[in-house]
Amino acid sequence: MATTIQFAGSTDIASTYNIYDSGISGVVPLVITANIGAGTGTISTILSNLTVPFTGTRYIVVRSLLGGIESGNSVSLAIVYVEGAVNSLAPKQPQVTSITTVGRILTVKYTIDMLNQPATPTLIQLFTSTSTVFDYTTELSHSSIGTTTARFMTGSVSGTVAGNGNYYFAIRSETAALKQSQNTDIYGPVRLSTVAPPDPTFSVRGQ
């Protein structure tokens, strides 16, 4: 089945567009794989068919071309396939910038790139686990993403774990259609506890 992508045309209506398509390799090539003619508004193009029932991620980079000069865009569109069929688009994942802990409360600060989002995220979800195995269907908490015209959105999400212990954590973005970001990084362990650690003890030795 053919895959169609759409992108916003350049403000210069004379621009054409170079497509860089990783195909099944997962690596964006240095050479142009297709060229699209000039257009206005939202431009659509059909990508070349994959040669196998591919399961994995295909990366697409689109650059405008005007007067022999190509734009420097390096933002890629990630298209996820399962057995040759396109999986529904997921938003980009957020990145952890810092954390704070107070007792059993974990607060994670994040940033997320809102440019060329395949699907618009509305929430940032926080997940915790006592091991590196996670259940991404049950969040600890979430925070809402506001409307922004900036490329990067920053914020924080906090949650309280049920018991004292060492925890791993991860964050994901989610759309209004409940589609989560993928390729999640796992962080930790961090100690979340309402019990203060014991005071150090001292010993003095001498001759």
N, CA, C and O atoms as a DFTB+ gen file, in Angstrom:
828 C
 N C O
     1  1       0.845      -1.191       0.000
     2  2       0.000       0.000       0.000
     3  2       0.886       1.249       0.000
     4  3       1.852       1.326       0.759
     5  1       0.560       2.211      -0.840
     6  2       1.352       3.430      -0.945
     7  2       1.167       4.304       0.291
     8  3       0.093       4.338       0.891
     9  1       2.237       5.009       0.659
    10  2       2.202       5.918       1.806
    11  2       2.224       7.350       1.306
    12  3       3.101       7.726       0.528
    13  1       1.257       8.157       1.751
    14  2       1.173       9.561       1.356
    15  2       1.537      10.441       2.533
    16  3       1.057      10.229       3.647
    17  1       2.395      11.441       2.287
    18  2       2.725      12.423       3.318
    19  2       2.254      13.797       2.866
    20  3       2.067      14.038       1.673
    21  1       2.065      14.688       3.821
    22  2       1.694      16.072       3.539
    23  2       2.619      17.005       4.303
    24  3       3.066      16.686       5.405
    25  1       2.903      18.152       3.716
    26  2       3.721      19.168       4.396
    27  2       3.287      20.543       3.912
    28  3       2.716      20.687       2.831
    29  1       3.565      21.545       4.727
    30  2       3.206      22.918       4.387
    31  2       4.193      23.468       3.368
    32  3       5.407      23.388       3.558
    33  1       3.671      24.021       2.298
    34  2       4.525      24.578       1.264
    35  2       5.266      25.823       1.731
    36  3       4.842      26.493       2.672
    37  1       6.377      26.126       1.064
    38  2       7.163      27.314       1.375
    39  2       6.366      28.582       1.081
    40  3       5.456      28.580       0.252
    41  1       6.719      29.659       1.770
    42  2       6.071      30.950       1.495
    43  2       6.449      31.469       0.116
    44  3       5.766      32.334      -0.432
    45  1       7.538      30.943      -0.449
    46  2       7.913      31.280      -1.820
    47  2       7.312      30.214      -2.729
    48  3       7.768      29.071      -2.725
    49  1       6.308      30.570      -3.497
    50  2       5.548      29.582      -4.268
    51  2       6.355      28.979      -5.415
    52  3       5.904      28.030      -6.056
    53  1       7.546      29.522      -5.679
    54  2       8.366      28.972      -6.760
    55  2       9.255      27.828      -6.285
    56  3       9.890      27.155      -7.096
    57  1       9.301      27.607      -4.973
    58  2      10.173      26.560      -4.437
    59  2       9.691      25.171      -4.844
    60  3       8.492      24.897      -4.882
    61  1      10.650      24.307      -5.145
    62  2      10.370      22.878      -5.295
    63  2      10.896      22.180      -4.030
    64  3      11.424      22.833      -3.130
    65  1      10.746      20.863      -3.972
    66  2      11.051      20.175      -2.707
    67  2      11.827      18.889      -2.955
    68  3      11.458      18.067      -3.795
    69  1      12.908      18.740      -2.202
    70  2      13.708      17.525      -2.251
    71  2      13.295      16.603      -1.097
    72  3      13.153      17.039       0.046
    73  1      13.109      15.327      -1.423
    74  2      12.733      14.327      -0.439
    75  2      13.935      13.438      -0.159
    76  3      14.586      12.953      -1.083
    77  1      14.224      13.229       1.110
    78  2      15.249      12.283       1.545
    79  2      14.536      11.193       2.333
    80  3      13.971      11.458       3.395
    81  1      14.560       9.975       1.821
    82  2      13.741       8.881       2.329
    83  2      14.643       7.725       2.763
    84  3      15.406       7.185       1.962
    85  1      14.544       7.353       4.043
    86  2      15.399       6.276       4.546
    87  2      14.976       4.902       4.049
    88  3      15.769       3.961       4.070
    89  1      13.707       4.782       3.594
    90  2      13.218       3.463       3.222
    91  2      13.280       2.513       4.406
    92  3      12.971       2.902       5.532
    93  1      13.678       1.266       4.158
    94  2      13.728       0.275       5.238
    95  2      15.050       0.304       5.992
    96  3      15.217      -0.434       6.963
    97  1      16.000       1.146       5.565
    98  2      17.320       1.167       6.207
    99  2      17.297       1.863       7.567
   100  3      18.125       1.567       8.428
   101  1      16.339       2.799       7.767
   102  2      16.292       3.556       9.005
   103  2      17.299       4.691       9.064
   104  3      17.413       5.367      10.086
   105  1      18.035       4.908       7.970
   106  2      19.056       5.963       7.924
   107  2      18.697       6.935       6.801
   108  3      18.539       6.525       5.651
   109  1      18.569       8.228       7.134
   110  2      18.257       9.232       6.115
   111  2      19.458       9.361       5.175
   112  3      20.565       9.613       5.649
   113  1      19.279       9.199       3.870
   114  2      20.408       9.235       2.937
   115  2      20.920      10.647       2.710
   116  3      20.230      11.626       2.993
   117  1      22.128      10.735       2.201
   118  2      22.724      12.024       1.866
   119  2      22.317      12.480       0.468
   120  3      22.511      13.644       0.116
   121  1      21.759      11.580      -0.327
   122  2      21.361      11.905      -1.693
   123  2      19.840      12.016      -1.764
   124  3      19.121      11.383      -0.991
   125  1      19.368      12.823      -2.695
   126  2      17.935      13.051      -2.878
   127  2      17.285      11.777      -3.436
   128  3      17.806      11.160      -4.365
   129  1      16.158      11.402      -2.862
   130  2      15.440      10.219      -3.363
   131  2      14.255      10.601      -4.238
   132  3      13.770       9.764      -4.999
   133  1      13.773      11.842      -4.154
   134  2      12.664      12.288      -5.007
   135  2      12.623      13.804      -4.993
   136  3      13.118      14.438      -4.061
   137  1      12.031      14.384      -6.030
   138  2      11.842      15.830      -6.092
   139  2      10.377      16.121      -6.393
   140  3       9.776      15.501      -7.270
   141  1       9.807      17.079      -5.650
   142  2       8.396      17.438      -5.792
   143  2       8.310      18.853      -6.361
   144  3       9.060      19.742      -5.960
   145  1       7.394      19.045      -7.294
   146  2       7.241      20.336      -7.925
   147  2       6.657      21.384      -6.998
   148  3       6.191      21.067      -5.903
   149  1       6.683      22.622      -7.436
   150  2       6.194      23.755      -6.646
   151  2       4.702      23.627      -6.389
   152  3       3.966      23.008      -7.158
   153  1       4.274      24.232      -5.280
   154  2       2.859      24.218      -4.935
   155  2       2.586      25.197      -3.815
   156  3       3.509      25.811      -3.279
   157  1       1.343      25.342      -3.464
   158  2       0.965      26.252      -2.381
   159  2       0.133      25.502      -1.345
   160  3      -0.445      24.452      -1.625
   161  1       0.088      26.073      -0.138
   162  2      -0.712      25.467       0.929
   163  2      -0.139      24.139       1.362
   164  3       1.077      23.989       1.483
   165  1      -1.013      23.171       1.597
   166  2      -0.586      21.833       2.000
   167  2      -0.291      21.006       0.762
   168  3      -1.140      20.841      -0.113
   169  1       0.931      20.488       0.706
   170  2       1.384      19.727      -0.452
   171  2       1.418      18.244      -0.079
   172  3       1.904      17.874       0.990
   173  1       0.901      17.406      -0.966
   174  2       0.886      15.962      -0.751
   175  2       1.793      15.278      -1.762
   176  3       1.924      15.734      -2.898
   177  1       2.413      14.191      -1.348
   178  2       3.199      13.384      -2.270
   179  2       3.149      11.933      -1.829
   180  3       3.032      11.642      -0.639
   181  1       3.235      11.036      -2.778
   182  2       3.224       9.608      -2.494
   183  2       4.656       9.105      -2.461
   184  3       5.410       9.307      -3.413
   185  1       5.031       8.458      -1.384
   186  2       6.373       7.909      -1.251
   187  2       6.499       6.626      -2.067
   188  3       5.503       5.979      -2.390
   189  1       7.729       6.274      -2.393
   190  2       7.963       5.027      -3.119
   191  2       7.561       3.835      -2.252
   192  3       7.699       3.869      -1.030
   193  1       7.064       2.789      -2.897
   194  2       6.639       1.598      -2.168
   195  2       7.839       0.881      -1.550
   196  3       8.919       0.832      -2.140
   197  1       7.635       0.332      -0.363
   198  2       8.672      -0.474       0.269
   199  2       8.688      -1.855      -0.382
   200  3       7.652      -2.373      -0.798
   201  1       9.873      -2.435      -0.462
   202  2      10.027      -3.687      -1.205
   203  2       9.664      -4.919      -0.391
   204  3       9.500      -6.003      -0.951
   205  1       9.536      -4.767       0.929
   206  2       9.224      -5.905       1.798
   207  2       8.144      -5.480       2.782
   208  3       7.950      -4.283       2.993
   209  1       7.427      -6.440       3.397
   210  2       6.469      -6.095       4.460
   211  2       7.218      -5.647       5.714
   212  3       7.407      -6.410       6.661
   213  1       7.629      -4.407       5.686
   214  2       8.566      -3.836       6.654
   215  2       7.914      -3.583       8.011
   216  3       6.791      -3.083       8.088
   217  1       8.632      -3.937       9.081
   218  2       8.260      -3.554      10.437
   219  2       9.397      -2.717      11.014
   220  3      10.511      -3.210      11.185
   221  1       9.118      -1.469      11.308
   222  2      10.148      -0.568      11.810
   223  2       9.779       0.873      11.516
   224  3       8.617       1.181      11.253
   225  1      10.776       1.764      11.560
   226  2      10.538       3.192      11.374
   227  2      11.232       3.692      10.112
   228  3      12.412       3.429       9.879
   229  1      10.473       4.410       9.317
   230  2      10.974       5.040       8.097
   231  2      11.065       6.542       8.357
   232  3      10.131       7.136       8.895
   233  1      12.185       7.158       7.977
   234  2      12.403       8.585       8.249
   235  2      12.408       9.378       6.940
   236  3      13.033       8.989       5.954
   237  1      11.688      10.503       6.967
   238  2      11.571      11.364       5.789
   239  2      12.013      12.778       6.161
   240  3      11.574      13.320       7.176
   241  1      12.867      13.367       5.354
   242  2      13.253      14.766       5.490
   243  2      12.873      15.483       4.197
   244  3      13.183      15.002       3.107
   245  1      12.201      16.634       4.312
   246  2      11.798      17.436       3.149
   247  2      12.513      18.782       3.221
   248  3      12.468      19.466       4.243
   249  1      13.165      19.150       2.135
   250  2      13.847      20.448       2.073
   251  2      13.373      21.205       0.834
   252  3      13.223      20.628      -0.243
   253  1      13.142      22.500       1.006
   254  2      12.745      23.324      -0.138
   255  2      13.974      23.695      -0.956
   256  3      15.084      23.781      -0.432
   257  1      13.759      23.913      -2.242
   258  2      14.840      24.234      -3.175
   259  2      14.408      25.415      -4.030
   260  3      13.368      25.370      -4.686
   261  1      15.212      26.474      -4.020
   262  2      14.889      27.677      -4.783
   263  2      16.171      28.253      -5.374
   264  3      17.108      28.573      -4.644
   265  1      16.208      28.382      -6.681
   266  2      17.383      28.946      -7.338
   267  2      18.640      28.146      -7.093
   268  3      19.731      28.710      -7.009
   269  1      18.499      26.835      -6.977
   270  2      19.658      25.967      -6.748
   271  2      20.122      25.928      -5.308
   272  3      21.090      25.235      -4.993
   273  1      19.451      26.661      -4.419
   274  2      19.840      26.682      -2.997
   275  2      18.814      25.893      -2.196
   276  3      17.612      26.140      -2.286
   277  1      19.307      24.946      -1.417
   278  2      18.439      24.080      -0.622
   279  2      18.368      24.572       0.813
   280  3      19.362      25.035       1.371
   281  1      17.172      24.467       1.413
   282  2      17.019      24.847       2.819
   283  2      17.798      23.879       3.704
   284  3      18.171      22.787       3.275
   285  1      18.037      24.295       4.942
   286  2      18.835      23.472       5.850
   287  2      18.003      22.626       6.793
   288  3      18.508      22.178       7.823
   289  1      16.739      22.395       6.466
   290  2      15.877      21.632       7.374
   291  2      16.448      20.254       7.666
   292  3      16.835      19.530       6.748
   293  1      16.501      19.886       8.952
   294  2      16.982      18.561       9.335
   295  2      15.963      17.820      10.194
   296  3      16.255      16.747      10.723
   297  1      14.758      18.398      10.335
   298  2      13.703      17.745      11.119
   299  2      13.110      16.607      10.287
   300  3      12.700      16.804       9.143
   301  1      13.073      15.420      10.880
   302  2      12.589      14.260      10.140
   303  2      11.194      13.851      10.594
   304  3      10.821      14.038      11.752
   305  1      10.442      13.296       9.671
   306  2       9.156      12.687       9.962
   307  2       9.379      11.200      10.130
   308  3       9.917      10.550       9.233
   309  1       8.972      10.646      11.273
   310  2       9.120       9.214      11.533
   311  2       7.797       8.516      11.251
   312  3       6.773       8.851      11.847
   313  1       7.820       7.551      10.347
   314  2       6.621       6.782       9.995
   315  2       6.834       5.348      10.468
   316  3       7.780       4.683      10.046
   317  1       5.961       4.881      11.335
   318  2       6.095       3.544      11.911
   319  2       5.250       2.554      11.110
   320  3       4.064       2.781      10.871
   321  1       5.891       1.436      10.695
   322  2       5.208       0.386       9.943
   323  2       5.159      -0.899      10.769
   324  3       6.078      -1.206      11.528
   325  1       4.080      -1.629      10.602
   326  2       3.960      -2.975      11.161
   327  2       3.537      -3.895      10.027
   328  3       2.423      -3.797       9.511
   329  1       4.454      -4.803       9.641
   330  2       4.198      -5.726       8.531
   331  2       3.737      -4.981       7.278
   332  3       2.795      -5.398       6.606
   333  1       4.407      -3.885       6.980
   334  2       4.145      -3.149       5.754
   335  2       3.022      -2.138       5.819
   336  3       2.830      -1.368       4.877
   337  1       2.271      -2.124       6.917
   338  2       1.165      -1.176       7.074
   339  2       1.572      -0.053       8.011
   340  3       2.252      -0.281       9.011
   341  1       1.148       1.172       7.679
   342  2       1.484       2.327       8.514
   343  2       0.714       2.254       9.826
   344  3      -0.511       2.125       9.837
   345  1       1.447       2.339      10.928
   346  2       0.812       2.434      12.231
   347  2       0.335       3.871      12.413
   348  3       0.935       4.801      11.876
   349  1      -0.739       4.048      13.168
   350  2      -1.267       5.404      13.362
   351  2      -0.203       6.305      13.959
   352  3       0.588       5.877      14.799
   353  1      -0.188       7.548      13.522
   354  2       0.881       8.465      13.892
   355  2       0.910       8.739      15.385
   356  3      -0.126       8.958      16.012
   357  1       2.096       8.725      15.934
   358  2       2.293       8.998      17.353
   359  2       3.048      10.313      17.511
   360  3       3.821      10.680      16.626
   361  1       2.845      11.030      18.612
   362  2       3.573      12.289      18.819
   363  2       5.036      12.030      19.171
   364  3       5.423      10.920      19.536
   365  1       5.829      13.079      19.053
   366  2       7.226      12.983      19.469
   367  2       7.314      12.821      20.982
   368  3       6.436      13.272      21.718
   369  1       8.375      12.178      21.435
   370  2       8.544      11.963      22.864
   371  2       9.120      13.208      23.537
   372  3       9.914      13.922      22.924
   373  1       8.738      13.478      24.781
   374  2       9.345      14.578      25.534
   375  2      10.709      14.161      26.066
   376  3      11.028      12.974      26.132
   377  1      11.507      15.153      26.444
   378  2      12.834      14.905      27.014
   379  2      12.886      15.404      28.450
   380  3      12.404      16.497      28.747
   381  1      13.463      14.616      29.334
   382  2      13.628      15.003      30.738
   383  2      14.762      16.015      30.845
   384  3      15.844      15.800      30.298
   385  1      14.515      17.122      31.550
   386  2      15.569      18.127      31.757
   387  2      16.089      18.131      33.200
   388  3      17.260      18.436      33.431
   389  1      15.229      17.796      34.176
   390  2      15.676      17.714      35.567
   391  2      14.586      17.059      36.398
   392  3      13.446      16.936      35.951
   393  1      14.938      16.637      37.616
   394  2      13.948      16.067      38.528
   395  2      14.172      16.629      39.926
   396  3      15.273      17.065      40.261
   397  1      13.109      16.614      40.746
   398  2      13.207      16.904      42.168
   399  2      12.374      15.871      42.913
   400  3      11.393      15.356      42.378
   401  1      12.762      15.571      44.140
   402  2      12.021      14.622      44.970
   403  2      11.776      15.232      46.339
   404  3      12.656      15.873      46.914
   405  1      10.566      15.024      46.859
   406  2      10.211      15.410      48.227
   407  2       9.405      14.252      48.798
   408  3       8.250      14.050      48.422
   409  1      10.017      13.486      49.712
   410  2       9.341      12.310      50.226
   411  2       9.054      11.330      49.092
   412  3       9.971      10.904      48.389
   413  1       7.779      10.973      48.913
   414  2       7.393      10.053      47.847
   415  2       6.897      10.782      46.607
   416  3       6.333      10.163      45.705
   417  1       7.106      12.105      46.558
   418  2       6.671      12.911      45.414
   419  2       7.835      13.090      44.442
   420  3       8.920      13.528      44.823
   421  1       7.590      12.747      43.196
   422  2       8.574      12.915      42.126
   423  2       8.065      13.975      41.164
   424  3       6.942      13.880      40.668
   425  1       8.890      14.988      40.896
   426  2       8.555      16.027      39.927
   427  2       9.586      15.993      38.806
   428  3      10.789      16.082      39.049
   429  1       9.101      15.864      37.590
   430  2       9.967      15.762      36.413
   431  2       9.730      16.978      35.518
   432  3       8.606      17.229      35.084
   433  1      10.792      17.726      35.249
   434  2      10.711      18.816      34.284
   435  2      11.061      18.278      32.909
   436  3      11.944      17.432      32.768
   437  1      10.359      18.777      31.888
   438  2      10.526      18.245      30.542
   439  2      10.539      19.367      29.514
   440  3      10.160      20.505      29.792
   441  1      10.988      19.007      28.319
   442  2      10.828      19.862      27.142
   443  2      10.397      18.966      25.997
   444  3      10.811      17.809      25.921
   445  1       9.567      19.491      25.105
   446  2       9.111      18.716      23.952
   447  2       9.129      19.612      22.720
   448  3       8.694      20.763      22.757
   449  1       9.641      19.056      21.634
   450  2       9.737      19.771      20.363
   451  2       8.383      19.695      19.666
   452  3       7.942      18.612      19.280
   453  1       7.720      20.843      19.504
   454  2       6.388      20.877      18.908
   455  2       6.413      21.086      17.393
   456  3       5.363      21.110      16.750
   457  1       7.620      21.238      16.821
   458  2       7.723      21.486      15.385
   459  2       7.459      20.203      14.603
   460  3       8.037      19.158      14.901
   461  1       6.589      20.287      13.606
   462  2       6.288      19.155      12.715
   463  2       5.881      17.903      13.484
   464  3       6.301      16.798      13.142
   465  1       5.069      18.073      14.516
   466  2       4.570      16.924      15.252
   467  2       3.685      16.071      14.339
   468  3       2.762      16.602      13.722
   469  1       3.941      14.769      14.238
   470  2       3.064      13.915      13.428
   471  2       1.627      13.900      13.949
   472  3       0.677      13.792      13.174
   473  1       1.480      14.009      15.263
   474  2       0.165      14.072      15.911
   475  2       0.316      14.984      17.121
   476  3       1.289      14.860      17.865
   477  1      -0.617      15.889      17.329
   478  2      -0.470      16.909      18.360
   479  2      -0.679      16.325      19.754
   480  3      -1.759      15.810      20.044
   481  1       0.330      16.393      20.623
   482  2       0.152      15.885      21.986
   483  2      -0.641      16.866      22.840
   484  3      -0.553      18.081      22.656
   485  1      -1.411      16.327      23.769
   486  2      -2.187      17.155      24.693
   487  2      -1.790      16.928      26.144
   488  3      -2.103      17.743      27.013
   489  1      -1.093      15.807      26.409
   490  2      -0.691      15.472      27.779
   491  2       0.758      15.008      27.813
   492  3       1.293      14.490      26.832
   493  1       1.376      15.211      28.977
   494  2       2.643      14.555      29.294
   495  2       2.359      13.593      30.440
   496  3       1.875      14.006      31.494
   497  1       2.657      12.323      30.241
   498  2       2.360      11.291      31.225
   499  2       3.618      10.884      31.987
   500  3       4.709      10.830      31.420
   501  1       3.454      10.600      33.271
   502  2       4.544      10.132      34.121
   503  2       4.260       8.693      34.528
   504  3       3.173       8.378      35.012
   505  1       5.245       7.821      34.329
   506  2       5.137       6.416      34.701
   507  2       6.274       6.064      35.654
   508  3       7.392       6.557      35.502
   509  1       5.987       5.217      36.630
   510  2       7.019       4.735      37.545
   511  2       6.928       3.228      37.664
   512  3       5.880       2.629      37.426
   513  1       8.059       2.622      38.039
   514  2       8.120       1.179      38.233
   515  2       9.265       0.871      39.185
   516  3      10.246       1.612      39.250
   517  1       9.136      -0.218      39.916
   518  2      10.224      -0.633      40.804
   519  2      11.284      -1.435      40.053
   520  3      12.283      -1.850      40.641
   521  1      11.068      -1.656      38.747
   522  2      12.053      -2.322      37.891
   523  2      12.087      -1.593      36.555
   524  3      11.401      -0.588      36.373
   525  1      12.880      -2.099      35.627
   526  2      12.958      -1.470      34.306
   527  2      11.842      -1.950      33.377
   528  3      11.807      -1.575      32.205
   529  1      10.939      -2.771      33.891
   530  2       9.764      -3.213      33.134
   531  2       8.597      -2.291      33.484
   532  3       8.253      -2.134      34.655
   533  1       7.985      -1.676      32.454
   534  2       6.948      -0.664      32.674
   535  2       5.614      -1.111      32.101
   536  3       5.557      -1.840      31.112
   537  1       4.544      -0.661      32.740
   538  2       3.191      -0.793      32.222
   539  2       2.768       0.588      31.735
   540  3       2.407       1.455      32.530
   541  1       2.815       0.782      30.414
   542  2       2.507       2.094      29.861
   543  2       1.004       2.319      29.667
   544  3       0.591       3.297      29.044
   545  1       0.197       1.411      30.203
   546  2      -1.249       1.632      30.181
   547  2      -1.749       2.243      31.493
   548  3      -2.905       2.655      31.593
   549  1      -0.870       2.298      32.494
   550  2      -1.265       2.829      33.808
   551  2      -0.280       3.913      34.220
   552  3       0.833       3.613      34.650
   553  1      -0.682       5.161      34.093
   554  2       0.197       6.273      34.445
   555  2       0.136       6.557      35.944
   556  3      -0.847       6.232      36.609
   557  1       1.197       7.165      36.463
   558  2       1.170       7.664      37.834
   559  2       0.427       8.988      37.875
   560  3      -0.353       9.233      38.796
   561  1       0.662       9.849      36.882
   562  2      -0.005      11.148      36.799
   563  2       0.245      11.734      35.419
   564  3       0.965      11.146      34.612
   565  1      -0.346      12.888      35.149
   566  2      -0.097      13.578      33.885
   567  2      -0.297      15.075      34.074
   568  3      -0.900      15.517      35.052
   569  1       0.213      15.839      33.133
   570  2      -0.029      17.281      33.079
   571  2      -0.432      17.647      31.662
   572  3      -0.017      16.997      30.702
   573  1      -1.236      18.682      31.535
   574  2      -1.739      19.101      30.221
   575  2      -0.747      20.012      29.531
   576  3      -0.051      20.797      30.176
   577  1      -0.687      19.900      28.209
   578  2       0.137      20.784      27.387
   579  2      -0.742      21.923      26.894
   580  3      -1.793      21.689      26.297
   581  1      -0.322      23.129      27.138
   582  2      -1.082      24.286      26.681
   583  2      -0.824      24.583      25.216
   584  3       0.002      23.930      24.578
   585  1      -1.523      25.555      24.694
   586  2      -1.336      25.996      23.310
   587  2      -0.107      26.889      23.222
   588  3       0.083      27.774      24.056
   589  1       0.721      26.658      22.219
   590  2       1.924      27.460      22.070
   591  2       2.233      27.674      20.594
   592  3       1.899      26.843      19.750
   593  1       2.872      28.793      20.299
   594  2       3.363      29.053      18.943
   595  2       4.871      28.879      18.877
   596  3       5.470      28.996      17.808
   597  1       5.489      28.596      20.033
   598  2       6.929      28.388      20.092
   599  2       7.270      26.963      19.653
   600  3       6.415      26.078      19.682
   601  1       8.512      26.752      19.252
   602  2       8.924      25.408      18.825
   603  2       8.982      24.461      20.012
   604  3       8.533      23.319      19.912
   605  1       9.531      24.917      21.139
   606  2       9.714      24.042      22.284
   607  2       8.753      24.415      23.407
   608  3       8.599      25.586      23.754
   609  1       8.116      23.401      23.962
   610  2       7.249      23.572      25.111
   611  2       7.950      22.977      26.331
   612  3       8.473      21.865      26.265
   613  1       7.962      23.710      27.440
   614  2       8.553      23.211      28.672
   615  2       7.493      23.174      29.761
   616  3       6.511      23.914      29.708
   617  1       7.694      22.320      30.735
   618  2       6.750      22.207      31.839
   619  2       7.220      21.161      32.821
   620  3       8.379      20.747      32.780
   621  1       6.336      20.727      33.707
   622  2       6.677      19.702      34.683
   623  2       5.455      18.841      34.957
   624  3       4.316      19.266      34.762
   625  1       5.715      17.628      35.411
   626  2       4.662      16.695      35.794
   627  2       5.082      16.036      37.104
   628  3       6.230      15.617      37.255
   629  1       4.143      15.946      38.055
   630  2       4.447      15.416      39.387
   631  2       3.504      14.279      39.738
   632  3       2.359      14.239      39.287
   633  1       4.003      13.356      40.549
   634  2       3.175      12.257      41.032
   635  2       3.723      11.700      42.325
   636  3       4.908      11.852      42.622
   637  1       2.859      11.050      43.102
   638  2       3.233      10.467      44.389
   639  2       3.119       8.954      44.311
   640  3       2.053       8.427      43.991
   641  1       4.207       8.252      44.600
   642  2       4.188       6.787      44.565
   643  2       3.522       6.253      45.833
   644  3       3.420       6.962      46.834
   645  1       3.075       5.007      45.783
   646  2       2.280       4.441      46.873
   647  2       3.114       4.080      48.097
   648  3       2.629       4.165      49.224
   649  1       4.354       3.680      47.885
   650  2       5.178       3.244      49.017
   651  2       6.611       3.684      48.895
   652  3       7.052       4.097      47.822
   653  1       7.344       3.601      49.986
   654  2       8.754       3.973      49.985
   655  2       9.564       2.959      49.181
   656  3       9.268       1.764      49.200
   657  1      10.583       3.439      48.477
   658  2      11.433       2.520      47.723
   659  2      12.222       3.205      46.637
   660  3      12.191       4.427      46.494
   661  1      12.927       2.399      45.877
   662  2      13.684       2.877      44.723
   663  2      12.838       2.695      43.464
   664  3      12.268       1.628      43.238
   665  1      12.763       3.733      42.659
   666  2      11.876       3.709      41.503
   667  2      12.601       4.146      40.231
   668  3      13.481       5.007      40.249
   669  1      12.195       3.517      39.128
   670  2      12.547       3.994      37.794
   671  2      11.360       4.806      37.275
   672  3      10.224       4.593      37.699
   673  1      11.626       5.730      36.363
   674  2      10.520       6.528      35.823
   675  2      10.732       6.806      34.345
   676  3      11.847       6.718      33.831
   677  1       9.642       7.141      33.676
   678  2       9.661       7.488      32.257
   679  2       8.520       8.451      31.996
   680  3       7.538       8.480      32.738
   681  1       8.651       9.239      30.940
   682  2       7.566      10.136      30.542
   683  2       7.253       9.917      29.063
   684  3       8.127       9.589      28.261
   685  1       5.981      10.109      28.734
   686  2       5.534      10.022      27.351
   687  2       4.562      11.154      27.061
   688  3       3.922      11.678      27.972
   689  1       4.453      11.528      25.798
   690  2       3.397      12.446      25.379
   691  2       2.231      11.622      24.851
   692  3       2.410      10.499      24.378
   693  1       1.030      12.197      24.938
   694  2      -0.162      11.489      24.482
   695  2      -1.100      12.464      23.790
   696  3      -1.215      13.619      24.200
   697  1      -1.767      12.003      22.744
   698  2      -2.717      12.832      22.004
   699  2      -4.112      12.694      22.596
   700  3      -4.355      11.859      23.467
   701  1      -5.026      13.534      22.104
   702  2      -6.416      13.446      22.539
   703  2      -7.037      12.116      22.122
   704  3      -8.028      11.678      22.708
   705  1      -6.452      11.474      21.107
   706  2      -6.934      10.164      20.655
   707  2      -6.258       9.018      21.401
   708  3      -6.390       7.855      21.020
   709  1      -5.519       9.360      22.486
   710  2      -4.876       8.373      23.369
   711  2      -3.726       7.634      22.686
   712  3      -3.402       6.502      23.044
   713  1      -3.116       8.287      21.701
   714  2      -1.939       7.711      21.050
   715  2      -0.691       8.223      21.752
   716  3      -0.478       9.432      21.841
   717  1       0.147       7.297      22.258
   718  2       1.340       7.666      23.013
   719  2       2.568       7.749      22.118
   720  3       2.650       7.107      21.070
   721  1       3.522       8.563      22.568
   722  2       4.836       8.566      21.928
   723  2       5.536       7.235      22.214
   724  3       5.185       6.515      23.150
   725  1       6.535       6.931      21.383
   726  2       7.254       5.673      21.527
   727  2       8.722       5.948      21.850
   728  3       9.109       7.084      22.126
   729  1       9.538       4.874      21.810
   730  2      10.986       4.995      22.021
   731  2      11.309       5.712      23.331
   732  3      12.121       6.636      23.362
   733  1      10.665       5.275      24.404
   734  2      10.788       5.965      25.684
   735  2      12.109       5.656      26.374
   736  3      12.521       4.498      26.441
   737  1      12.776       6.689      26.888
   738  2      13.950       6.520      27.724
   739  2      13.516       6.260      29.159
   740  3      12.553       6.859      29.638
   741  1      14.222       5.369      29.847
   742  2      13.937       5.031      31.241
   743  2      15.030       5.627      32.110
   744  3      16.213       5.529      31.787
   745  1      14.631       6.245      33.215
   746  2      15.565       6.920      34.112
   747  2      15.488       6.291      35.504
   748  3      14.468       5.720      35.891
   749  1      16.596       6.409      36.248
   750  2      16.593       5.932      37.619
   751  2      17.696       4.912      37.856
   752  3      18.561       4.689      37.009
   753  1      17.636       4.291      39.053
   754  2      16.579       4.468      40.061
   755  2      16.775       5.730      40.900
   756  3      17.886       6.240      41.045
   757  1      15.663       6.215      41.445
   758  2      15.698       7.314      42.410
   759  2      15.001       6.844      43.676
   760  3      14.083       6.026      43.624
   761  1      15.445       7.368      44.816
   762  2      14.877       6.986      46.102
   763  2      13.707       7.898      46.432
   764  3      13.867       9.115      46.515
   765  1      12.523       7.306      46.621
   766  2      11.334       8.052      47.012
   767  2      10.855       7.479      48.335
   768  3      10.390       6.341      48.394
   769  1      10.969       8.268      49.399
   770  2      10.675       7.733      50.726
   771  2      10.362       8.863      51.692
   772  3      10.927       9.954      51.610
   773  1       9.447       8.572      52.609
   774  2       9.143       9.519      53.685
   775  2       9.983       9.256      54.915
   776  3       9.871       9.971      55.910
   777  1      10.827       8.235      54.857
   778  2      11.702       7.890      55.984
   779  2      13.062       8.511      55.746
   780  3      13.707       8.250      54.730
   781  1      13.490       9.327      56.679
   782  2      14.793       9.980      56.548
   783  2      15.909       8.944      56.685
   784  3      15.795       8.026      57.497
   785  1      16.981       9.073      55.909
   786  2      18.098       8.130      56.052
   787  2      18.758       8.299      57.415
   788  3      18.716       9.390      57.984
   789  1      19.372       7.237      57.952
   790  2      20.009       7.333      59.270
   791  2      21.174       8.315      59.263
   792  3      21.853       8.487      58.251
   793  1      21.394       8.957      60.412
   794  2      22.536       9.851      60.536
   795  2      23.833       9.054      60.470
   796  3      23.884       7.895      60.882
   797  1      24.877       9.685      59.949
   798  2      26.158       8.986      59.907
   799  2      26.723       8.809      61.314
   800  3      26.465       9.607      62.216
   801  1      27.493       7.751      61.470
   802  2      28.183       7.523      62.747
   803  2      29.674       7.743      62.539
   804  3      30.200       7.534      61.445
   805  1      30.342       8.166      63.598
   806  2      31.756       8.507      63.500
   807  2      32.576       7.603      64.423
   808  3      32.111       7.169      65.478
   809  1      33.757       7.348      64.009
   810  2      34.723       6.671      64.875
   811  2      36.055       7.356      64.700
   812  3      36.386       7.795      63.599
   813  1      36.814       7.453      65.749
   814  2      38.112       8.125      65.717
   815  2      39.172       7.123      66.144
   816  3      39.044       6.465      67.177
   817  1      40.210       7.017      65.346
   818  2      41.319       6.132      65.677
   819  2      42.594       6.938      65.713
   820  3      42.783       7.861      64.922
   821  1      43.434       6.598      66.599
   822  2      44.718       7.291      66.714
   823  2      45.704       6.496      67.556
   824  3      45.347       5.489      68.167
   825  1      46.918       6.949      67.579
   826  2      47.946       6.277      68.369
   827  2      48.279       7.110      69.579
   828  3      49.127       6.721      70.382
